[in-house]
Amino acid sequence: MTNMLRNKNKVRKREKEDIKTEVYALSQSISMSAHKARRVLDQIRGRSYQETLMILELMPYRACYPIFKVIYSAAANAKHNMGLNEEYLVIIKATVDEGTTVKKLKPRARGRSYPIKRPTCHITIVLKNISLYEESVVENSIGMGQKINPLGFRLGTIQGHHSLWFAQPKNYSKGLQEDQKIRECIKNYVQKNMRISSGVEGIARIEIQKRIDLIQIIIHMGFPKLLVEGKPRRIEELQMNVQKELNYVNRKLNITITRITKPYGHPNILAEFIAGQLRNRVSFRKAIKKAIELTEQADTKGIQVQIAGRIDGKEIARVEWIREGRVPLQTIRAKIDYCSYRVRTIYGVLGIKIWIFVDEE
């Protein structure tokens, strides 16, 4: 009996807290048909507040503006009245009901007229704060998939770490930030000093090994000649730039460049190639098919390429993907290389994901 009472009290507390974390806004008698408003609401239901604002600004429908005002009003209520953060707001409910039909008479010549019927609708938006109940909201309203990074999924079996060092728990975050700065500094330097302006940096991965007095950096490149040829001291310049960026005084820095025999068998180089094609307004299908042809020369067993965003400048964002061969993501012994890459175009940001099935152990 005591356990049942405790469970009931927990349920009641959750219901009260849910009421406090939910905010709604209602707009009545909007001069628009319910069908047109429902077409837009179906696109934003279950999405976050910031993502919804971006979608409504880009959609070409007239119903976007009144819906935008209702959502903005609900978020303002959540921020000023309840002190909630807009980053954690999610649209859990978006409904539209038919309102009254306004009847008018259109006057014509000779005392004649004909009736005009203008439909109206009522829009209701409910926002919820997911900072405390993020897991339940994600499971019930957003419907996220159970996806995992293929590289992290295979760590310890056939996949190794790209950074090897030891740090105390309080210094762990500093070590991660240091690795990120090293990789960004190297990529910026390579991008500025490449001999050709193709947009392909050719960096497959950067391995970092830290010791007490030495930092060893190994850059795996597909086209090292384009960087080193003509100026053999560029590696020394790169070391000086990294040392200045991170203010290394008591630690030595050693950078080595290793050449990859089959550069287009690595997803990072392939993603840079596709990004360069998309910046030049090449059709995404042509870019993907050309990338697949290049991977076939590298003796890979399968590839999957996915592009998401405003592809070819379309108003509504979508996801397109093409697969060639086998890509067994659930098989741990299958060696799969993966990367995600962002490319900025005149239409907005596009996301590129590439899975390459190299071999099976």
C-alpha positions in Angstrom: 0.0 0.0 0.0 2.8 2.4 0.9 4.5 1.8 -2.5 1.2 2.4 -4.4 0.7 5.7 -2.5 4.3 6.8 -3.2 3.8 6.1 -6.9 0.5 8.1 -7.0 2.2 11.0 -5.3 5.1 10.9 -7.8 2.6 10.9 -10.7 0.8 13.9 -9.2 4.0 15.8 -8.7 5.0 15.1 -12.3 1.7 16.4 -13.6 2.0 19.6 -11.6 5.6 20.1 -12.8 4.5 19.4 -16.4 1.8 22.2 -16.1 4.5 24.6 -14.9 6.9 23.7 -17.8 4.2 24.0 -20.5 3.3 27.4 -22.1 0.6 27.9 -24.7 -0.6 30.7 -27.0 -3.9 30.9 -28.8 -4.7 33.1 -31.9 -8.4 33.3 -32.9 -10.3 34.3 -36.0 -7.3 34.3 -38.4 -8.5 35.1 -41.9 -7.3 31.9 -43.5 -8.5 28.4 -44.1 -7.7 25.7 -41.6 -6.2 23.5 -44.4 -3.5 26.1 -45.3 -2.5 26.6 -41.7 -2.5 22.8 -41.1 -0.1 22.3 -44.0 2.5 24.5 -42.2 1.9 23.1 -38.7 2.6 19.6 -39.8 6.2 20.7 -40.7 7.0 22.2 -37.3 5.3 19.9 -34.8 7.8 18.2 -32.5 10.7 20.6 -33.4 12.6 22.9 -31.2 11.8 26.6 -31.0 14.9 27.9 -32.7 14.6 25.4 -35.6 10.9 26.3 -36.0 11.7 30.0 -36.5 14.3 29.2 -39.1 11.8 26.9 -41.0 9.0 29.5 -40.9 11.3 32.2 -42.2 12.3 30.1 -45.2 8.9 28.6 -46.2 7.1 30.5 -48.9 3.5 30.1 -47.6 1.3 33.0 -46.4 0.3 31.0 -43.3 3.9 31.2 -41.9 3.6 34.8 -40.7 0.6 34.4 -38.3 1.9 31.1 -37.0 5.3 32.7 -36.5 3.6 35.4 -34.3 1.8 32.8 -32.2 5.0 30.8 -31.5 7.0 34.0 -30.8 4.3 35.1 -28.3 4.3 31.7 -26.5 8.1 31.8 -26.2 7.9 35.4 -24.9 5.4 34.2 -22.2 7.8 31.4 -21.3 10.8 33.7 -21.0 9.2 36.7 -19.1 6.5 35.0 -17.0 8.2 31.7 -16.1 11.9 32.4 -16.6 12.4 29.5 -19.1 15.3 29.4 -21.5 14.3 29.5 -25.2 17.0 26.9 -26.2 15.1 24.2 -24.3 11.6 24.9 -25.7 10.0 22.3 -28.0 6.6 22.4 -29.8 4.7 19.5 -28.4 1.3 20.5 -29.7 0.2 22.5 -32.7 -3.4 22.4 -33.7 -5.8 24.4 -35.9 -9.6 24.5 -35.7 -12.0 25.9 -38.1 -13.6 29.2 -37.1 -16.7 31.1 -38.3 -17.2 31.9 -41.9 -17.4 35.6 -42.6 -20.0 36.4 -45.2 -19.8 39.5 -47.2 -21.5 41.0 -50.3 -19.5 42.1 -53.3 -21.4 45.0 -54.9 -21.7 45.1 -58.6 -23.3 47.5 -61.1 -27.0 48.1 -61.3 -27.7 47.3 -57.7 -26.6 43.7 -58.0 -24.2 41.8 -55.6 -22.9 38.3 -55.0 -21.9 36.7 -51.6 -18.3 36.1 -50.5 -17.4 33.5 -47.9 -14.1 34.0 -46.1 -13.1 31.1 -43.8 -11.3 31.7 -40.5 -9.4 29.5 -38.1 -8.0 29.3 -34.6 -4.4 28.3 -34.0 -3.1 26.8 -30.7 0.6 26.3 -29.9 1.9 24.5 -26.8 5.6 24.8 -25.9 7.4 22.6 -23.3 10.7 23.0 -21.4 12.8 19.8 -21.9 15.7 20.8 -19.7 14.4 18.5 -16.9 12.4 16.0 -18.9 14.6 15.8 -22.1 14.5 12.0 -22.4 10.7 11.7 -22.1 10.0 14.5 -24.5 12.5 13.1 -27.0 10.9 9.7 -26.8 7.3 10.8 -27.0 7.1 13.9 -29.2 10.2 14.2 -31.4 10.7 10.5 -32.2 14.5 10.4 -32.5 16.2 7.4 -34.0 18.7 5.2 -32.2 21.8 6.2 -34.2 25.5 6.0 -33.1 28.8 7.1 -34.5 30.3 4.1 -36.4 33.8 5.0 -35.2 32.9 5.2 -31.5 30.8 2.0 -31.9 34.0 0.1 -32.9 36.5 1.6 -30.4 38.5 -1.1 -28.7 37.8 -3.8 -31.3 39.1 -2.7 -34.8 39.1 1.1 -34.3 41.7 3.1 -32.4 41.8 6.5 -30.9 43.0 9.6 -32.9 44.4 11.2 -29.7 46.5 9.3 -27.1 47.3 11.1 -23.8 46.6 10.9 -20.1 45.2 13.7 -17.9 43.7 14.1 -14.5 39.9 14.6 -14.5 40.1 18.3 -13.7 42.4 18.9 -16.7 40.6 16.6 -19.1 38.5 19.4 -20.7 41.6 21.5 -21.3 43.3 18.6 -23.1 40.2 18.3 -25.4 40.2 22.0 -26.2 43.9 21.9 -26.9 43.4 19.0 -29.4 40.7 21.0 -31.1 42.9 24.1 -31.4 45.7 22.0 -32.9 43.5 20.5 -35.5 41.9 23.8 -36.5 45.3 25.6 -36.7 46.7 22.8 -39.0 43.6 22.8 -41.2 43.7 26.7 -41.5 47.4 26.7 -42.4 47.0 23.9 -45.0 44.0 25.6 -46.6 45.9 28.9 -47.0 49.1 27.4 -48.3 47.9 24.8 -50.7 49.4 25.2 -54.2 46.0 24.8 -56.0 42.7 26.4 -55.1 40.6 23.2 -55.6 39.1 23.4 -52.0 40.4 19.9 -51.2 42.8 20.1 -48.3 43.5 16.4 -48.5 43.7 15.8 -44.7 42.3 12.3 -43.9 43.0 12.5 -40.1 45.3 14.1 -37.6 46.7 11.9 -34.8 48.0 13.5 -31.6 50.2 11.8 -29.0 51.1 13.7 -25.9 53.9 13.0 -23.4 55.3 15.0 -20.6 57.8 17.0 -22.7 56.8 16.1 -26.3 53.7 16.4 -28.5 53.9 14.2 -31.6 51.4 15.2 -34.4 51.0 12.9 -37.4 49.1 14.3 -40.4 47.8 11.8 -42.8 47.4 13.6 -46.2 46.3 12.4 -49.6 48.2 15.1 -51.5 51.3 16.2 -49.4 53.2 17.4 -52.5 50.7 20.2 -53.0 51.7 21.6 -49.6 55.5 20.8 -49.4 56.5 21.1 -53.1 58.4 24.3 -53.7 58.8 25.2 -50.0 60.4 22.4 -48.1 60.4 24.5 -44.9 56.7 24.6 -44.6 56.6 21.9 -42.0 58.8 24.1 -39.8 56.5 27.1 -40.4 53.6 25.0 -39.4 55.3 24.0 -36.2 56.0 27.6 -35.4 52.4 28.6 -36.0 51.1 25.9 -33.7 53.6 26.8 -31.0 52.5 30.5 -31.2 48.8 29.5 -31.1 49.1 27.4 -28.0 52.1 29.1 -26.3 54.2 26.1 -25.8 57.4 26.8 -23.8 58.5 23.7 -22.0 57.1 21.2 -24.5 58.6 20.2 -27.8 56.4 19.9 -30.9 57.1 17.4 -33.6 55.0 17.3 -36.8 55.3 14.6 -39.4 53.3 14.2 -42.7 52.5 10.7 -44.0 51.1 10.1 -47.5 48.0 8.0 -48.1 48.3 5.7 -51.1 44.6 5.8 -52.0 43.3 9.3 -50.9 39.8 8.9 -52.2 39.2 5.9 -50.1 38.9 8.2 -47.0 35.6 9.9 -46.2 37.1 13.3 -45.2 38.9 13.8 -48.5 35.8 12.7 -50.3 33.6 15.1 -48.4 35.9 18.0 -49.2 35.6 17.0 -52.9 31.8 17.0 -52.8 31.7 20.3 -50.9 33.8 21.9 -53.6 31.4 20.7 -56.2 28.4 22.0 -54.3 30.0 25.4 -53.9 30.4 25.6 -57.6 26.7 24.9 -58.1 27.2 21.4 -59.5 24.1 19.2 -59.2 24.3 17.1 -56.0 23.6 13.9 -57.9 26.5 14.5 -60.3 28.8 15.3 -57.4 27.8 12.1 -55.5 28.1 9.9 -58.5 31.6 11.3 -59.3 32.6 10.7 -55.7 31.4 7.1 -55.9 33.4 6.6 -59.1 36.5 7.8 -57.3 36.0 5.4 -54.4 35.6 2.5 -56.7 39.2 3.2 -57.8 40.3 2.8 -54.2 39.0 -0.8 -54.0 36.3 -0.2 -51.4 33.5 -2.6 -50.8 30.7 -0.1 -50.3 29.8 3.6 -49.8 26.8 5.6 -48.6 26.6 9.4 -49.1 24.0 11.6 -47.6 23.4 15.3 -48.1 20.8 17.3 -46.1 19.7 20.9 -46.3 18.4 23.2 -49.0 19.7 21.1 -51.9 20.0 22.9 -55.3 18.5 26.0 -53.7 15.0 24.5 -53.0 12.8 26.3 -50.5 12.2 23.4 -48.3 15.1 21.4 -46.8 15.3 17.7 -47.5 17.6 14.7 -47.2 19.0 12.8 -50.2 21.3 9.7 -50.0 22.8 7.2 -52.4 24.4 3.8 -51.6 26.6 1.6 -53.7 27.7 -1.8 -52.5 27.5 -3.1 -48.9 27.6 -0.8 -45.8 27.0 -3.2 -42.8 26.7 -0.6 -40.0 25.6 -3.1 -37.3 28.5 -5.5 -37.9 31.3 -4.6 -35.5 34.0 -6.5 -37.3 33.3 -4.5 -40.4 35.8 -1.7 -40.7 33.8 1.4 -41.6 35.2 4.9 -42.0 32.8 7.8 -41.3 32.8 11.5 -41.4 30.3 14.4 -41.1 31.2 17.7 -43.0 29.5 21.1 -43.2 29.6 23.2 -46.3 28.4 26.8 -46.6 26.7 27.7 -49.9 24.8 30.7 -51.1 21.6 29.0 -50.2 22.6 28.0 -46.6 24.5 25.3 -44.8 24.5 21.8 -46.2 25.5 18.7 -44.2 27.4 15.8 -45.8 27.7 12.4 -44.2 29.8 9.6 -45.7 30.1 5.9 -44.7 32.8 3.8 -46.5 33.0 0.0 -46.0 36.7 -0.7 -46.2 37.2 -4.3 -45.2 35.9 -7.0 -42.9 38.1 -8.6 -40.2 
